[in-house]
């Protein structure tokens, strides 16, 4: 299989698992194409053509040499150290054909905050007025943009190119997978208490394994006996949303938020809104999302030899088809 085949499968599955719904995302892509077609030739020269088929600015092919891929090094964070690790594995006779990162690299890192716009639509699905969601999100997005502007976005990309490693990253598509997977599970199993949610999480192998590693799900606000009616899984959209959204969610009837991580400011807003809050875990949740993506890749394209690093643990949920 080629890196482009893998990436196309990732984007297609990410769209299908998008909390906004596949139709909404496809309509967004049509809008982008129409806007591109209406541009002047000058503006088209600066336009990122990846946007025409990929709705997730924080996920893209970083570099590619066009070769067939069988063995991949997969990690949650890939930087120069992990790329040198891949080269060292090569030196030891372990064939690494490509590298897959979860967190953004290169331009995917430079513009990752563009995916935050999807959060407004997700908040509106849970009952927050779209005008309020968009207003709060605009301010938060500017904060994130300013923080990331000064970073050296291309360190890992340049290293991968020099060592001739094809590389891609999958951030929001993977986060869509874990968010939708858990939301559907909670909606189906209908936990009645915070403790029931904790039990559901621990029954997922990624959270079980990370609990053994000393990073279990924790209750950030509330206690095990508190009742649960309406759960919001807050795990996609680039990064943490606006801290003031929790009061809006509470007013819309949400009583429990399950997320990967929350800042101290977000925690205070959650407490002020009297919401139950569970931190499922950052790297464990990322790992679950990546596993769902890899299951889909192996289902559609065939088996991969996967070498795990940087916090990633490979756990399969489906059987792969024969190689194609």
PAZAPA-4460 file (N, C-alpha, C; in steps of 0.05 Angstrom, whole numbers, plus 32768, in hexadecimal, padded with zeros to 4 digits):
% residues 324
    n_x    n_y    n_z   ca_x   ca_y   ca_z    c_x    c_y    c_z   seq   type   mol
   8011   7FE8   8000   8000   8000   8000   8012   8019   8000     1      X     A
   8007   802F   7FF6   8016   8048   7FF5   800D   805A   800D     2      X     A
   801E   806E   8013   8017   8080   8029   7FFD   8090   8022     3      X     A
   7FFA   8097   8009   7FE2   80A5   8001   7FC9   8094   8005     4      X     A
   7FCA   807A   8001   7FB4   8068   8006   7FAD   8068   8023     5      X     A
   7FC1   8067   8034   7FBD   8067   8051   7FB0   8081   805A     6      X     A
   7FBB   8098   804F   7FB0   80B2   8057   7F93   80B5   804E     7      X     A
   7F8D   80AD   8035   7F72   80B0   802B   7F5E   80A0   803C     8      X     A
   7F67   8088   8045   7F56   8077   8057   7F52   8085   8071     9      X     A
   7F66   8092   807C   7F64   80A0   8095   7F50   80B7   8093    10      X     A
   7F52   80C7   807E   7F40   80DE   807B   7F24   80D5   8077    11      X     A
   7F20   80C1   8066   7F05   80B7   8061   7EF8   80AC   807A    12      X     A
   7F07   809D   808A   7EFC   8092   80A3   7EF8   80A8   80B8    13      X     A
   7F0A   80BC   80B8   7F07   80D2   80CA   7EEE   80E2   80C5    14      X     A
   7EE7   80E5   80AB   7ECE   80F3   80A3   7EB6   80E2   80AC    15      X     A
   7EB7   80C8   80A8   7EA0   80B7   80B0   7E9C   80B7   80CE    16      X     A
   7EB2   80BB   80DD   7EB0   80BA   80FA   7EAD   80D7   8106    17      X     A
   7EAB   80EB   80F6   7EAA   8106   80FF   7E90   810B   810F    18      X     A
   7E91   8116   8127   7E79   811B   8137   7E64   812C   8129    19      X     A
   7E6D   813D   8116   7E5A   814E   8108   7E49   813F   80F4    20      X     A
   7E52   8127   80ED   7E44   8117   80D9   7E52   811A   80BE    21      X     A
   7E53   8104   80AF   7E61   8103   8095   7E56   8117   8081    22      X     A
   7E3C   811A   8080   7E2F   812D   806D   7E39   8149   8072    23      X     A
   7E3A   8151   808B   7E43   816D   8091   7E5F   8172   8088    24      X     A
   7E71   815E   808B   7E8D   8161   8083   7E8F   8162   8065    25      X     A
   7E80   8151   8057   7E81   8150   803A   7E77   816B   802F    26      X     A
   7E63   8177   803B   7E59   8191   8033   7E6F   81A6   8037    27      X     A
   7E7E   81A4   804D   7E93   81B7   8052   7EA8   81B5   803C    28      X     A
   7EB0   819D   8033   7EC3   819A   801E   7EB9   81A6   8004    29      X     A
   7EA0   81A2   7FFE   7E94   81AF   7FE6   7E97   81CD   7FE7    30      X     A
   7E92   81D8   7FFE   7E94   81F5   8002   7EB1   81FF   7FFD    31      X     A
   7EC4   81F0   8007   7EE1   81F7   8003   7EE8   81F6   7FE6    32      X     A
   7EDE   81E2   7FD8   7EE4   81E0   7FBB   7ED8   81F7   7FAB    33      X     A
   7EC0   81FF   7FB3   7EB3   8215   7FA5   7EC2   822F   7FAA    34      X     A
   7ECB   8233   7FC3   7EDB   824B   7FCA   7EF5   824B   7FBA    35      X     A
   7F01   8234   7FB7   7F1A   8232   7FA8   7F16   8239   7F8B    36      X     A
   7F01   822E   7F7F   7EFB   8233   7F63   7EF6   8251   7F5D    37      X     A
   7EEC   825F   7F72   7EE5   827B   7F6E   7EFE   828D   7F73    38      X     A
   7F14   8282   7F7B   7F2C   8292   7F82   7F3A   829C   7F69    39      X     A
   7F49   82B2   7F6C   7F5A   82BC   7F57   7F72   82A9   7F54    40      X     A
   7F7F   82AA   7F3D   7F97   8299   7F39   7FAC   829F   7F4D    41      X     A
   7FAE   82B8   7F55   7FC2   82BF   7F69   7FBD   82B2   7F84    42      X     A
   7FA4   82B2   7F8C   7F9C   82A6   7FA6   7F9F   8287   7FA5    43      X     A
   7F9A   827C   7F8E   7F9C   825F   7F8B   7FB8   8255   7F8F    44      X     A
   7FCC   8266   7F88   7FE8   825E   7F8B   7FF0   8259   7FA9    45      X     A
   7FE2   8267   7FBB   7FE8   8265   7FD7   7FD4   8252   7FE6    46      X     A
   7FC1   8248   7FD7   7FAD   8236   7FE3   7FB8   821A   7FE9    47      X     A
   7FB2   820F   8000   7FBA   81F4   8007   7FA7   81E0   7FFA    48      X     A
   7FB0   81D4   7FE4   7F9F   81C2   7FD5   7F95   81AA   7FE5    49      X     A
   7FA3   81A3   7FFA   7F9B   818D   800C   7F7F   8191   8017    50      X     A
   7F78   81AB   801A   7F5D   81B1   8025   7F46   81A8   8014    51      X     A
   7F4B   81A4   7FFA   7F36   819C   7FE8   7F2B   8180   7FEE    52      X     A
   7F3B   816F   7FFA   7F33   8154   8000   7F35   814C   801D    53      X     A
   7F44   815D   802C   7F49   8157   8048   7F3E   816D   805A    54      X     A
   7F29   8168   8069   7F1D   817D   807A   7F2B   8181   8094    55      X     A
   7F41   8173   8099   7F4F   8174   80B3   7F6B   8180   80B0    56      X     A
   7F6E   819A   80B7   7F87   81A8   80B2   7F9E   819C   80C3    57      X     A
   7F97   818E   80D8   7FAC   8183   80EA   7FB4   8167   80E3    58      X     A
   7FAE   815E   80CB   7FB5   8142   80C3   7FBD   8143   80A6    59      X     A
   7FD4   8138   809F   7FDC   8139   8083   7FF5   8127   807F    60      X     A
   7FFB   8122   8065   8013   8114   805E   802A   8128   8062    61      X     A
   803E   8121   8072   8054   8132   8078   8069   8131   8062    62      X     A
   8070   8119   805A   8083   8114   8044   807F   80F8   8039    63      X     A
   8085   80F4   8020   807F   80DA   8013   8093   80D5   7FFC    64      X     A
   809D   80BD   7FFB   80AF   80B6   7FE5   80A2   80A3   7FD1    65      X     A
   8089   809D   7FD5   807A   808D   7FC1   807E   806F   7FC3    66      X     A
   808E   8066   7FD6   8094   8049   7FD8   807D   803A   7FE5    67      X     A
   807D   8020   7FE1   8069   800F   7FEF   806F   800D   800D    68      X     A
   8059   800A   801C   805B   800B   8039   8050   7FF1   8045    69      X     A
   8061   7FE5   8056   8059   7FCD   8064   805C   7FD0   8082    70      X     A
   8072   7FDC   808A   8079   7FDF   80A6   8079   7FFD   80AE    71      X     A
   806B   8003   80C4   8069   801F   80CC   8070   8022   80EA    72      X     A
   807D   8038   80F0   8082   8040   810C   806C   8054   8113    73      X     A
   805C   804D   8128   8045   805D   8130   8049   8068   814C    74      X     A
   8045   8083   814F   8048   808F   816A   8035   80A6   816D    75      X     A
   802F   80AC   8186   801D   80C3   818C   802B   80DD   8185    76      X     A
   8044   80E0   818D   8054   80F8   8186   806D   80EF   8177    77      X     A
   8071   80F9   815F   8089   80F3   8150   8098   810D   814C    78      X     A
   80B1   810C   8156   80C3   8123   8152   80DE   8117   8147    79      X     A
   80F2   8127   8148   810C   811F   813C   8116   8105   814A    80      X     A
   8112   8104   8165   811C   80EC   8173   810F   80D2   8169    81      X     A
   80F5   80D3   8165   80E7   80BB   815B   80EF   80B4   813E    82      X     A
   80F5   80C8   812E   80FF   80C3   8113   811A   80B7   8113    83      X     A
   812B   80C0   8125   8146   80B4   8129   8143   8097   8133    84      X     A
   812F   8093   8144   8129   8077   814D   8123   8065   8136    85      X     A
   8112   806F   8123   810C   8060   810B   8124   8059   80FB    86      X     A
   8137   806D   80F9   8150   8068   80EA   8161   8054   80F8    87      X     A
   8161   8055   8113   8170   8041   8123   8165   8025   811F    88      X     A
   814B   8023   811E   813E   8009   8119   8146   7FFE   80FE    89      X     A
   8147   8010   80EA   8151   8008   80D0   816D   7FFD   80D1    90      X     A
   817E   800B   80E0   819A   8002   80E3   819B   7FE6   80EF    91      X     A
   8188   7FDF   8100   8187   7FC5   810D   8179   7FB0   80FC    92      X     A
   8171   7FB7   80E4   8165   7FA4   80D2   8147   7FA3   80D3    93      X     A
   813A   7FB5   80E2   811D   7FB6   80E4   8113   7FCA   80CF    94      X     A
   8104   7FC0   80BC   80FB   7FD1   80A6   80E4   7FE3   80AE    95      X     A
   80E9   7FFD   80AD   80D4   8011   80B2   80CF   8020   8098    96      X     A
   80B7   801C   808C   80B1   8029   8073   80A5   8045   8075    97      X     A
   8098   804A   808C   808B   8064   8090   8086   8069   80AE    98      X     A
   8081   8082   80B4   807B   808A   80CF   8060   8097   80D1    99      X     A
   8050   8090   80E5   8036   809C   80E9   8035   80A9   8105   100      X     A
   8030   80C2   8105   802D   80D1   811E   8010   80D8   8123   101      X     A
   8009   80DA   813C   7FEE   80E4   8143   7FEE   8102   8143   102      X     A
   7FFF   810E   8153   7FFE   812B   8156   800B   8138   813D   103      X     A
   8002   8150   8137   800A   815E   811E   8027   8164   811B   104      X     A
   8030   8163   8102   804C   8168   80FB   804B   817B   80E2   105      X     A
   805F   818C   80E0   8061   819D   80C8   804A   81B0   80C5   106      X     A
   803F   81B2   80AD   8028   81C5   80A9   8010   81BC   80B9   107      X     A
   800D   81A2   80BE   7FF7   8199   80CE   7FF8   81A5   80EA   108      X     A
   8010   81AA   80F4   8014   81B7   810E   8011   81D5   810B   109      X     A
   801B   81E0   80F6   801A   81FD   80F2   7FFD   8208   80F0   110      X     A
   7FEB   81F7   80E5   7FD0   8200   80E1   7FBB   81EF   80EF   111      X     A
   7FC4   81E0   8104   7FB1   81CD   8110   7F99   81DA   811C   112      X     A
   7F9B   81F3   8125   7F85   8201   8132   7F6D   8205   811F   113      X     A
   7F71   8203   8105   7F5B   8206   80F2   7F45   81F2   80F5   114      X     A
   7F4C   81DA   8100   7F37   81C6   8104   7F25   81CD   811C   115      X     A
   7F2C   81E1   812C   7F1C   81E8   8143   7F00   81F1   813C   116      X     A
   7EFD   81FB   8123   7EE2   8204   811B   7ECD   81EF   811E   117      X     A
   7ED4   81D6   811B   7EC1   81C0   811D   7EB4   81BE   8139   118      X     A
   7EC2   81C9   814C   7EB8   81C7   8168   7E9D   81D5   816B   119      X     A
   7E9A   81EC   815D   7E81   81FB   815F   7E69   81EA   8156   120      X     A
   7E6C   81DB   8141   7E57   81C9   8137   7E51   81B3   814B   121      X     A
   7E66   81A9   8157   7E63   8193   816B   7E54   819E   8183   122      X     A
   7E5C   81B5   818D   7E4E   81C1   81A4   7E31   81C6   819E   123      X     A
   7E2B   81CE   8185   7E0F   81D3   817D   7DFF   81BA   817D   124      X     A
   7E0B   81A3   8176   7DFD   8189   8177   7DF4   8183   8193   125      X     A
   7E03   818C   81A7   7DFC   8187   81C3   7DEB   819D   81CF   126      X     A
   7DE1   81AF   81BE   7DCE   81C3   81C7   7DD7   81DF   81CC   127      X     A
   7DF1   81E4   81C7   7DFB   81FF   81CA   7DF4   820F   81B1   128      X     A
   7DE9   8227   81B4   7DE3   8238   819C   7DFC   823C   818B   129      X     A
   7DF9   8238   8171   7E11   823A   8160   7E1E   8255   8161   130      X     A
   7E0E   826A   8165   7E1A   8285   8166   7E2C   8288   817F   131      X     A
   7E23   827D   8195   7E34   827E   81AE   7E4D   826D   81AB   132      X     A
   7E49   8255   819F   7E60   8243   819B   7E75   824F   8189   133      X     A
   7E6C   825B   8173   7E7F   8267   8160   7E8D   8280   816C   134      X     A
   7E7F   828F   817C   7E8B   82A7   8189   7EA1   829F   819C   135      X     A
   7E9B   828C   81AE   7EAF   8282   81C1   7EC6   8275   81B4   136      X     A
   7EC1   8265   819F   7ED6   8257   8191   7EE9   8269   8182   137      X     A
   7EDE   827F   8177   7EEF   8292   8168   7F06   829C   817A   138      X     A
   7EFE   82A4   8193   7F12   82AF   81A5   7F27   829A   81AD   139      X     A
   7F1D   8281   81B3   7F2F   826C   81BB   7F42   8264   81A4   140      X     A
   7F38   8264   818C   7F48   825D   8175   7F5F   8271   8171   141      X     A
   7F5A   828A   8175   7F6E   829F   8173   7F84   829B   8188   142      X     A
   7F7C   8293   81A0   7F8F   828D   81B5   7FA2   8277   81AD   143      X     A
   7F97   8261   81A2   7FA7   824A   819A   7FB9   8252   8182   144      X     A
   7FAF   8261   816F   7FBF   8269   8158   7FD7   8279   8161   145      X     A
   7FD3   828B   8173   7FEA   829C   817D   7FFF   828C   818C   146      X     A
   7FF6   8277   819A   8008   8266   81A9   801A   8255   8197   147      X     A
   800E   824C   8180   801D   8239   816F   802D   8247   815A   148      X     A
   8029   8261   8155   8036   826F   813F   8055   826E   8141   149      X     A
   8060   8270   8159   807D   8272   815D   808B   8257   815D   150      X     A
   807D   8241   815B   8089   8227   815D   8099   8221   8143   151      X     A
   80AD   820F   8146   80BC   8205   812F   80AD   81EC   8125   152      X     A
   809B   81F0   8112   8088   81DC   810A   8095   81C5   80F9   153      X     A
   80AC   81CB   80ED   80B6   81B9   80D8   80CE   81A8   80E0   154      X     A
   80D4   81A7   80FA   80EC   8197   8103   80EA   817A   80FB   155      X     A
   80D4   816D   8103   80D0   8151   80FE   80CE   814B   80E0   156      X     A
   80BF   815C   80D2   80BC   8159   80B5   80D6   8159   80A6   157      X     A
   80E7   816C   80AD   8101   816E   80A0   8112   8156   80A6   158      X     A
   8111   814C   80BE   8121   8134   80C5   8117   811C   80B6   159      X     A
   80FD   8118   80B3   80F1   8102   80A5   80FA   8103   8087   160      X     A
   80FA   811B   807C   8102   811E   8060   811F   8116   805C   161      X     A
   8130   8120   806E   814D   811B   806B   8153   80FD   806D   162      X     A
   8144   80EF   807E   8148   80D2   8081   8136   80C1   8070   163      X     A
   8128   80CE   805E   8117   80C1   804A   8102   80AF   8056   164      X     A
   80F4   80B9   806B   80DE   80AB   8077   80C3   80B7   806E   165      X     A
   80B2   80A8   805F   8097   80B2   805B   808A   80B5   8076   166      X     A
   8079   80CA   8078   806D   80D0   8092   8052   80DE   808F   167      X     A
   8040   80D7   80A0   8026   80E5   80A1   801E   80E8   80BE   168      X     A
   800A   80F9   80C3   7FFF   80FA   80DE   7FE0   80FA   80DB   169      X     A
   7FD3   80EF   80EF   7FB6   80EE   80F0   7FAD   80F7   810C   170      X     A
   7FA4   8110   810D   7F9C   811C   8127   7F7D   811C   812A   171      X     A
   7F70   812E   811D   7F53   8130   8120   7F44   8116   8116   172      X     A
   7F4D   810A   8100   7F3F   80F1   80F8   7F3F   80DC   810E   173      X     A
   7F56   80D9   811C   7F58   80C7   8132   7F48   80D0   814A   174      X     A
   7F49   80EA   8150   7F39   80F4   8166   7F1B   80F1   8160   175      X     A
   7F13   80F5   8147   7EF7   80F0   8140   7EEF   80D3   8147   176      X     A
   7F01   80C1   8141   7EFB   80A4   8147   7EF7   809F   8164   177      X     A
   7F08   80A9   8175   7F05   80A3   8192   7EEC   80B2   819D   178      X     A
   7EE8   80CB   8194   7ED1   80DA   819D   7EB6   80CC   8196   179      X     A
   7EB4   80C4   817D   7E9B   80B8   8174   7E98   809C   817F   180      X     A
   7EAE   808D   8181   7EAD   8072   818D   7EA3   8073   81A9   181      X     A
   7EAE   8085   81BA   7EA5   8086   81D6   7E8A   8092   81D8   182      X     A
   7E83   80A7   81C8   7E69   80B3   81CA   7E53   809E   81C4   183      X     A
   7E57   808E   81AF   7E44   8079   81A8   7E42   8064   81BE   184      X     A
   7E59   805D   81CA   7E59   804A   81E0   7E49   8053   81F8   185      X     A
   7E4E   806D   81FF   7E3F   8078   8216   7E21   807A   8210   186      X     A
   7E1B   8083   81F7   7DFF   8086   81EF   7DF1   806B   81EF   187      X     A
   7DFF   8055   81E8   7DF3   803B   81E7   7DF1   802F   8203   188      X     A
   7E06   8031   8213   7E06   8024   822D   7DF8   8034   8243   189      X     A
   7DF4   804E   823E   7DE5   805F   8250   7DEE   805D   826E   190      X     A
   7E07   8064   8274   7E11   8063   828F   7E00   8075   82A1   191      X     A
   7DFA   806C   82B9   7DE9   807C   82CB   7DF9   808D   82DF   192      X     A
   7E12   8086   82E3   7E22   8095   82F6   7E3E   809A   82EA   193      X     A
   7E4D   80AC   82F7   7E68   80B1   82EF   7E79   8097   82F1   194      X     A
   7E74   8088   8305   7E83   806F   8308   7E7E   805B   82F1   195      X     A
   7E65   805B   82E7   7E5F   804B   82CF   7E70   8053   82B7   196      X     A
   7E74   806D   82B4   7E85   8077   829E   7EA2   806D   82A2   197      X     A
   7EAC   806F   82BA   7EC7   8066   82C0   7ECA   8048   82BA   198      X     A
   7EB6   8038   82C0   7EB7   801C   82BA   7EB8   8016   829C   199      X     A
   7EA8   8025   828D   7EA7   8022   8270   7EC3   8029   8264   200      X     A
   7ECF   803E   826E   7EEA   8046   8264   7EFF   8031   826A   201      X     A
   7EFF   8027   8283   7F13   8013   828B   7F10   7FF9   827B   202      X     A
   7EF8   7FF3   8271   7EF4   7FDB   8261   7F00   7FDE   8245   203      X     A
   7F07   7FF6   823D   7F15   7FFA   8224   7F33   7FF4   8229   204      X     A
   7F40   7FE4   8218   7F5B   7FDB   821E   7F6F   7FF1   8220   205      X     A
   7F6B   8006   8210   7F7F   801C   8211   7F7F   802A   822D   206      X     A
   7F67   802E   8238   7F65   803B   8252   7F6E   8027   8268   207      X     A
   7F69   800E   8264   7F73   7FF9   8277   7F91   7FF9   8278   208      X     A
   7F9D   7FF8   8260   7FBA   7FF7   825E   7FC7   8010   826A   209      X     A
   7FBB   8027   8264   7FC7   8040   826F   7FC2   8042   828D   210      X     A
   7FAD   8036   8297   7FA9   8035   82B4   7FC0   8025   82C1   211      X     A
   7FC8   800F   82B4   7FDF   8000   82BF   7FF9   8010   82BD   212      X     A
   7FFA   8022   82AA   8011   8033   82A7   8011   804B   82BA   213      X     A
   7FFC   804D   82CA   7FFB   8063   82DD   7FEB   807B   82D5   214      X     A
   7FDD   8079   82BE   7FCE   8090   82B3   7FB1   8087   82AE   215      X     A
   7FA1   8082   82C3   7F86   8079   82C0   7F73   8091   82BA   216      X     A
   7F5A   808B   82B2   7F46   80A0   82B1   7F41   80AA   82CD   217      X     A
   7F3C   80C4   82D0   7F37   80D0   82EA   7F1F   80E2   82E9   218      X     A
   7F12   80E5   8300   7EFB   80F7   8302   7F06   8113   8309   219      X     A
   7F03   8126   82F7   7F0D   8141   82FB   7EFA   8151   830C   220      X     A
   7EE0   814D   8308   7ECC   815B   8318   7EB4   8148   831C   221      X     A
   7EA9   8149   8334   7E93   8137   833B   7E9E   811F   834A   222      X     A
   7E8D   810B   834E   7E96   80F2   835B   7E88   80DA   834F   223      X     A
   7E91   80C2   8357   7E87   80AA   834A   7E69   80A6   834C   224      X     A
   7E5D   80B0   8361   7E40   80AB   8365   7E2E   80BE   8357   225      X     A
   7E39   80D3   834B   7E28   80E7   833E   7E1A   80DB   8326   226      X     A
   7E01   80E3   8322   7DF0   80D9   830C   7DF9   80E6   82F2   227      X     A
   7DF3   80D7   82DD   7DFB   80DF   82C2   7DE2   80DD   82AF   228      X     A
   7DDD   80F2   82A0   7DC7   80F1   828D   7DD0   80F6   8270   229      X     A
   7DDF   810C   826D   7DE7   8114   8252   7E06   8118   8251   230      X     A
   7E13   8107   8242   7E31   8106   8241   7E3A   8113   8227   231      X     A
   7E4F   8124   822A   7E5C   812F   8212   7E79   8126   8212   232      X     A
   7E81   8117   81FD   7E9C   810F   81F9   7EAB   8124   81EA   233      X     A
   7EBD   8132   81F8   7ECB   8149   81ED   7EE8   8141   81E7   234      X     A
   7EEC   8136   81CF   7F06   812B   81C8   7F10   8131   81AC   235      X     A
   7F03   8143   819E   7F0C   8149   8183   7F09   8167   817D   236      X     A
   7F16   816F   8167   7F15   818C   8160   7F30   819A   8165   237      X     A
   7F46   818C   8164   7F60   8198   8165   7F6C   819A   8181   238      X     A
   7F5F   81A8   8193   7F68   81AC   81AE   7F51   81B5   81BF   239      X     A
   7F57   81BC   81D8   7F41   81C5   81EA   7F32   81DD   81DF   240      X     A
   7F18   81DC   81E2   7F08   81F2   81D8   7F07   8209   81EC   241      X     A
   7EF4   821C   81E9   7EF2   8233   81FB   7EE9   822A   8217   242      X     A
   7EF6   8235   822B   7EEF   822D   8246   7ED3   8235   824F   243      X     A
   7EC8   8249   8242   7EAD   8252   824A   7E97   8242   823E   244      X     A
   7E9E   822E   822E   7E89   821E   8221   7E7A   820C   8234   245      X     A
   7E86   8206   824B   7E7A   81F2   825D   7E60   81FC   826A   246      X     A
   7E5F   8216   826F   7E46   8221   8279   7E30   821F   8265   247      X     A
   7E37   8222   824B   7E23   8220   8235   7E1A   8202   8233   248      X     A
   7E2D   81F0   8235   7E26   81D3   8234   7E14   81CB   824B   249      X     A
   7E1A   81D6   8263   7E09   81D0   827A   7DED   81DA   8276   250      X     A
   7DEB   81F2   826B   7DD0   81FE   8266   7DC1   81EE   8251   251      X     A
   7DD0   81E0   8240   7DC3   81CF   822B   7DBC   81B3   8235   252      X     A
   7DC2   81AE   824E   7DBA   8194   8259   7DD0   8180   825D   253      X     A
   7DE8   8186   8254   7DFF   8174   8258   7E06   8174   8275   254      X     A
   7E0A   815D   8281   7E12   815C   829D   7E2D   814F   82A1   255      X     A
   7E38   8143   828C   7E52   8134   828F   7E63   8138   8276   256      X     A
   7E7C   813F   827A   7E8F   8142   8264   7EA5   812D   8268   257      X     A
   7EAB   811F   8252   7EC2   810C   8252   7ED6   8116   823D   258      X     A
   7EEE   811B   8246   7F02   8126   8234   7F1D   8119   8238   259      X     A
   7F31   8121   8227   7F4C   8117   8229   7F5B   8125   823F   260      X     A
   7F59   8140   8240   7F67   8150   8253   7F5A   816B   8255   261      X     A
   7F5F   8179   826C   7F53   8193   8270   7F67   81A5   827F   262      X     A
   7F69   81BE   8277   7F7B   81D1   8284   7F6E   81D9   829F   263      X     A
   7F7E   81E7   82AF   7F74   81F0   82C9   7F5D   8204   82C5   264      X     A
   7F5F   8215   82B1   7F49   8228   82AB   7F30   821A   82A2   265      X     A
   7F33   8205   8292   7F1C   81F6   828A   7F0F   81E7   82A1   266      X     A
   7F20   81DD   82B3   7F16   81CF   82CB   7F05   81E2   82DC   267      X     A
   7F0E   81FA   82E0   7EFF   820D   82F0   7EE4   8213   82E3   268      X     A
   7EE3   8216   82C8   7ECA   821B   82BA   7EB7   8203   82BD   269      X     A
   7EC2   81EB   82BC   7EB2   81D3   82BF   7EA6   81D2   82DB   270      X     A
   7EB6   81D8   82EF   7EAC   81D9   830A   7E97   81EE   830E   271      X     A
   7E9B   8205   8302   7E87   821A   8304   7E6C   8213   82F7   272      X     A
   7E6E   8202   82E2   7E56   81F9   82D4   7E49   81E0   82E1   273      X     A
   7E56   81D6   82F7   7E4B   81BF   8305   7E49   81A6   82F4   274      X     A
   7E5D   81A2   82E3   7E5D   818B   82D1   7E6E   8175   82DD   275      X     A
   7E65   815C   82D9   7E77   8145   82DE   7E8C   8146   82C8   276      X     A
   7EA4   813F   82CF   7EB9   813F   82BB   7ECD   8128   82C0   277      X     A
   7ED1   8119   82AB   7EE4   8103   82AC   7EFA   8107   8298   278      X     A
   7F13   8105   82A1   7F2B   8106   8290   7F31   80E9   8288   279      X     A
   7F2A   80E2   8270   7F2F   80C6   8268   7F4D   80C0   8265   280      X     A
   7F5C   80D5   825E   7F78   80D2   8259   7F80   80DB   823D   281      X     A
   7F96   80E9   823B   7F9E   80F4   8221   7FAA   80DF   820F   282      X     A
   7FC1   80D4   8217   7FCE   80C1   8205   7FBE   80A7   8202   283      X     A
   7FB0   809F   8217   7F9F   8087   8214   7F89   808C   8200   284      X     A
   7F7C   80A3   8201   7F67   80AA   81ED   7F72   80AC   81D1   285      X     A
   7F89   80B9   81CF   7F96   80BB   81B4   7F9C   809F   81A9   286      X     A
   7FA5   808D   81BB   7FAB   8072   81B3   7F93   8063   81A9   287      X     A
   7F7C   8067   81B7   7F63   805A   81AF   7F5B   8064   8193   288      X     A
   7F5C   807E   818E   7F56   8089   8174   7F68   807F   815E   289      X     A
   7F82   807D   8164   7F95   8073   8150   7F90   8055   814A   290      X     A
   7F89   8046   815E   7F83   802A   815A   7F6B   8026   8148   291      X     A
   7F56   8036   814C   7F3F   8034   813B   7F46   803B   811E   292      X     A
   7F57   804F   811A   7F60   8057   80FF   7F70   8040   80F3   293      X     A
   7F83   8035   8102   7F93   801F   80F7   7F83   8006   80F1   294      X     A
   7F6E   8001   8101   7F5C   7FEB   80FB   7F4F   7FEF   80DF   295      X     A
   7F47   8008   80DA   7F3B   800E   80C0   7F4E   800B   80A9   296      X     A
   7F67   8014   80AD   7F7C   8012   8099   7F81   7FF5   8092   297      X     A
   7F84   7FE4   80A6   7F89   7FC8   80A2   7F71   7FBA   8096   298      X     A
   7F59   7FC2   809D   7F41   7FB7   8092   7F3F   7FBD   8074   299      X     A
   7F46   7FD6   806C   7F42   7FDF   8050   7F5B   7FD8   803F   300      X     A
   7F73   7FDA   804A   7F8B   7FD8   8039   7F9C   7FC0   803E   301      X     A
   7F98   7FB2   8055   7FA9   7F9B   805B   7FBA   7F9F   8073   302      X     A
   7FC7   7F89   807C   7FD6   7F89   8095   7FEF   7F9B   8093   303      X     A
   7FF5   7FA8   80A9   800D   7FB8   80AC   801E   7FAC   80C3   304      X     A
   8038   7FAD   80C0   804A   7FA7   80D6   804D   7FC1   80E6   305      X     A
   8042   7FC1   80FE   8041   7FDA   810E   8055   7FD9   8125   306      X     A
   8067   7FED   8126   8079   7FF0   813C   8070   8008   814D   307      X     A
   806B   8003   8166   805F   8018   8177   8074   8027   8187   308      X     A
   8070   8041   8189   8083   8051   8199   8074   806A   81A3   309      X     A
   8081   807A   81B3   8077   8094   81BB   805B   8092   81C8   310      X     A
   8057   807E   81D9   803E   807C   81E8   8028   806C   81DA   311      X     A
   802C   8065   81C1   8017   8056   81B3   8019   8038   81B9   312      X     A
   8001   802C   81BD   7FFF   800F   81C2   7FEB   8004   81AD   313      X     A
   7FF4   7FF2   819D   7FE2   7FE6   8188   7FCF   7FD2   8194   314      X     A
   7FB5   7FD7   8192   7FA0   7FC5   819C   7F8C   7FC3   8185   315      X     A
   7F88   7FAB   817B   7F76   7FA7   8164   7F59   7FA1   816E   316      X     A
   7F46   7FAB   815E   7F2A   7FA5   8163   7F1D   7F96   814C   317      X     A
   7F2A   7F96   8135   7F1F   7F88   811E   7F35   7F77   8110   318      X     A
   7F2C   7F63   8102   7F3F   7F53   80F2   7F44   7F61   80D7   319      X     A
   7F5D   7F61   80CE   7F63   7F6E   80B5   7F5D   7F5B   809E   320      X     A
   7F5A   7F67   8086   7F57   7F57   806E   7F73   7F4F   8063   321      X     A
   7F73   7F3E   804F   7F8C   7F36   8043   7F99   7F4E   8036   322      X     A
   7FB3   7F4D   8033   7FC2   7F63   8026   7FB8   7F68   800A   323      X     A
   7FB8   7F82   8003   7FB0   7F89   7FE8   7FC8   7F95   7FD9   324      X     A
***
